[in-house]
């Protein structure tokens, strides 16, 4: 079962990657079709805001577009702090769903920045994969997820969840 500690670890890993993005890298392509690093960053910030709303019992429109954020780190830190506070308050938010979102996009961002994911806490992605494999059925993939792709032999948990989410993962 996904823990608050794993969510906090996942947030810290994304924060480290986001903090390392240079102005030039914001225009770089990501493994998400048609998305730049800036688009992915906006999606991550927006997604955490959506999780906060969901944790507070509000209806969430997952199809709503992310608004561009010129300086994402302060907004990310504020929203992830709100998310952790909701978790601490006992929100029934499915933490596996949060772990899945963080993990898949951690791989996307690390890959876009030319970094690997072997040195990251694999339990975050393992918990995300448990949630995704139980909940992301073929009929729920819609436009957000392509068909599952094969993960390379020896793939780590981040590579496996990325492949499950429809990303093409190259052997490392």
TAVENWO-V711606 format. One record per pair of residues at least 12 apart in sequence whose C-alpha atoms are under 7 Angstrom apart, sorted by sequence separation. I is the first residue (numbers start at 1). J is the second residue. D is the distance in whole Angstrom. If there is no record, write none. Layout:
I&J&D, I&J&D
//
This chain:
25&37&7, 26&38&5, 151&163&5, 150&163&6, 149&163&5, 148&163&6, 149&164&6, 148&164&5, 148&165&6, 149&166&5, 152&169&7, 148&166&4, 149&167&6, 151&169&6, 152&170&7, 146&165&7, 147&166&5, 149&168&6, 152&171&5, 46&66&5, 145&165&6, 146&166&4, 103&124&7, 145&166&6, 103&125&5, 43&66&6, 42&66&6, 42&67&6, 99&124&6, 100&125&7, 103&128&6, 42&68&6, 99&125&7, 42&69&6, 99&127&6, 100&128&4, 99&128&4, 100&129&6, 49&79&6, 52&82&7, 45&76&5, 48&79&6, 52&83&5, 55&86&6, 96&127&6, 97&128&6, 100&131&7, 126&157&6, 48&80&6, 51&83&7, 96&128&5, 100&132&6, 125&157&5, 129&161&6, 125&158&5, 97&131&6, 96&131&5, 122&157&6, 55&91&6, 125&161&7, 55&92&7, 55&93&5, 118&156&7, 54&93&7, 117&158&7, 107&158&6, 107&159&7, 19&73&7, 104&158&7, 103&158&6, 107&162&7, 104&161&6, 104&162&5, 37&109&7, 31&108&6, 30&108&6, 30&109&7, 31&112&7, 30&112&5, 4&87&7, 29&112&6, 28&112&7, 10&99&7, 7&99&6, 10&102&6, 14&106&6, 2&95&6, 17&110&7, 2&96&6, 10&124&6, 6&124&5, 2&127&6, 31&167&7
//
